[in-house]
Amino acid sequence: MDYAFHFYNSMAETGLMMALVRCLGESAAPPVVLCIGSDLAVGDSLGPITGTLLKRKGAEFCGFVYGTLKTPVTAKEVKYVNDFLRKTHPGSKIIAVDAAVGEDSDVGLIKVSGSSLRPGSGANKRLGKVGDVSVLGIVARKSAFSYSLLNLTRLNMVYSMAETIADAIASLSIRENEIRKIVNA
């Protein structure tokens, strides 16, 4: 099942966290968050900004983050990262975060899906799938010139979406950590 929330909605963070809980189910291991994108185009920087914000949360976030503004994970690197994550974090669920293009009316939506995502598909790239759960931020409308539209995307919108996603994932990890403490007590 897919869930969608507009980043302007004051309940978007709570809705995202609840959607992630439903999609992830029970997990004994801390989540792995793979934030895909590049800082070379504003619209494509949703993932790295989200990863950077999660890293800055410190003890508030109980999990692993790959892909930040300092060390981005681009769509091209996903095929290598996928195997690495499965070997390094066996038993952990992988939350893949990426920017996407969509219909004009979908711009500003954050979509959560209980399935993997295919990075680069908005730019007509044929790359492998990644993640157990996907979080997509629709940052621009889909067109023949999607890549150039990513450069014309407003940074404020991308940053606000990244804040909402990072806060929801941090809330999820705190919740999961509390549950693990109770179960292991």
KEFI-907946 format. One line per 5 residues: number of its first residue (from 0); their letters; for each residue x, y negated, z negated of C-alpha. Coordinates in steps of 0.001 Angstrom, whole numbers, plus 500000, padded with zeros to 6 digits. Layout:
BEGIN
NUM = A = X:Y:Z ~ ...
This chain:
BEGIN
0 = MDYAF = 500000:500000:500000 ~ 501197:496493:500769 ~ 500732:493442:498577 ~ 501106:489797:499593 ~ 501368:486614:497545
5 = HFYNS = 501901:483028:498636 ~ 504894:481509:496888 ~ 502870:478368:496004 ~ 500413:480472:493992 ~ 501121:480031:490276
10 = MAETG = 500444:483754:489711 ~ 502763:484942:492499 ~ 505558:485991:490122 ~ 503209:488077:487967 ~ 501556:489587:491029
15 = LMMAL = 504924:490471:492547 ~ 506079:492114:489323 ~ 502874:494164:489077 ~ 503140:495189:492744 ~ 506748:496282:492186
20 = VRCLG = 505683:498340:489149 ~ 503075:500107:491263 ~ 505457:500709:494170 ~ 508404:501862:492069 ~ 506538:504136:489680
25 = ESAAP = 508496:505564:486759 ~ 512271:505411:486953 ~ 514810:506495:484350 ~ 517617:504426:485865 ~ 517934:500633:486200
30 = PVVLC = 516896:499285:489610 ~ 519318:498429:492387 ~ 518453:495251:494279 ~ 519850:494953:497789 ~ 519537:491350:498984
35 = IGSDL = 520027:491254:502740 ~ 520840:488151:504761 ~ 523367:485495:505574 ~ 524047:481952:504461 ~ 524722:480932:508074
40 = AVGDS = 521018:480276:508762 ~ 518746:478738:506139 ~ 515869:481090:506925 ~ 518086:484152:506680 ~ 519460:483134:503277
45 = LGPIT = 516447:484326:501255 ~ 518190:487571:500260 ~ 521543:486071:499243 ~ 519857:483263:497291 ~ 517684:485815:495471
50 = GTLLK = 520781:487889:494652 ~ 522640:484832:493367 ~ 519714:483841:491135 ~ 519474:487390:489752 ~ 523214:487453:488994
55 = RKGAE = 522885:484148:487125 ~ 520198:485590:484868 ~ 522873:487635:483081 ~ 521381:489685:480241 ~ 517846:488797:481385
60 = FCGFV = 518304:491162:484328 ~ 519054:494820:483622 ~ 520077:496272:486965 ~ 522513:496078:489852 ~ 522583:493413:492568
65 = YGTLK = 524238:493630:495965 ~ 524137:490626:498292 ~ 524732:487083:497035 ~ 525742:483786:498592 ~ 529342:484552:497624
70 = TPVTA = 529278:488137:498946 ~ 526383:488518:501392 ~ 525203:491844:502793 ~ 524126:491302:506382 ~ 521789:493498:508395
75 = KEVKY = 524779:494931:510285 ~ 526298:496260:507044 ~ 523163:498041:505885 ~ 524084:501363:507501 ~ 527213:501512:505334
80 = VNDFL = 525576:500142:502204 ~ 522720:502657:502295 ~ 525049:505656:501804 ~ 527122:503765:499236 ~ 524075:502922:497105
85 = RKTHP = 522743:506494:497145 ~ 526138:507858:496025 ~ 526903:505104:493502 ~ 523445:504895:491920 ~ 521850:508349:492139
90 = GSKII = 518367:508355:490680 ~ 517969:504581:490921 ~ 515229:503058:493012 ~ 516453:500540:495578 ~ 514533:497288:496042
95 = AVDAA = 515441:495758:499409 ~ 514888:491987:499737 ~ 515008:490279:503127 ~ 513642:487331:505074 ~ 511189:487996:507875
100 = VGEDS = 509252:486257:510609 ~ 505501:486617:511026 ~ 502309:484970:512156 ~ 502005:481216:511630 ~ 499405:481807:508892
105 = DVGLI = 501769:484214:507072 ~ 504629:481729:506586 ~ 505197:481380:502841 ~ 503922:484850:501975 ~ 506010:487275:499956
110 = KVSGS = 505089:490851:500836 ~ 505823:493916:498716 ~ 505640:497362:500272 ~ 506157:500805:498793 ~ 508340:501753:501737
115 = SLRPG = 511745:500896:503130 ~ 512424:497995:505455 ~ 514268:497696:508734 ~ 516507:494610:508526 ~ 516988:492538:511659
120 = SGANK = 513747:493683:513270 ~ 512578:490051:513577 ~ 515648:489401:515740 ~ 514901:492538:517811 ~ 517783:494508:516243
125 = RLGKV = 517429:498295:516023 ~ 519007:499078:512651 ~ 518387:501787:510077 ~ 515897:501579:507233 ~ 516963:500752:503690
130 = GDVSV = 515415:500766:500232 ~ 512620:502597:498457 ~ 510570:499426:498051 ~ 510761:496315:500195 ~ 510201:492651:499426
135 = LGIVA = 509879:490464:502510 ~ 509596:486685:502479 ~ 507955:485332:505635 ~ 510058:482215:506282 ~ 509181:481344:509897
140 = RKSAF = 506707:482194:512625 ~ 507599:484912:515077 ~ 508467:483752:518580 ~ 510876:484451:521376 ~ 513232:482053:519622
145 = SYSLL = 512952:483492:516097 ~ 516661:483109:515380 ~ 516637:479389:516173 ~ 513502:478967:514045 ~ 515412:480460:511097
150 = NLTRL = 517788:477498:511361 ~ 514850:475072:511258 ~ 513323:476603:508126 ~ 513020:474345:505085 ~ 515564:475192:502389
155 = NMVYS = 513090:474180:499660 ~ 510639:476852:500796 ~ 513321:479550:501018 ~ 514755:478594:497610 ~ 511303:478531:495975
160 = MAETI = 510498:481953:497420 ~ 513854:483293:496185 ~ 513156:481928:492684 ~ 509766:483637:492606 ~ 511229:486950:493788
165 = ADAIA = 514195:486793:491376 ~ 511950:485931:488419 ~ 509569:488803:489247 ~ 512418:491315:489579 ~ 514005:490088:486326
170 = SLSIR = 510648:490437:484522 ~ 510309:493936:485954 ~ 513781:494940:484762 ~ 513131:493596:481257 ~ 509867:495560:481141
175 = ENEIR = 511540:498749:482373 ~ 514426:498314:479903 ~ 511956:497982:477001 ~ 510194:501168:478118 ~ 513539:503043:478351
180 = KIVNA = 514401:501924:474791 ~ 511084:503231:473454 ~ 511385:506543:475309 ~ 515002:507090:474193 ~ 514311:506161:470545
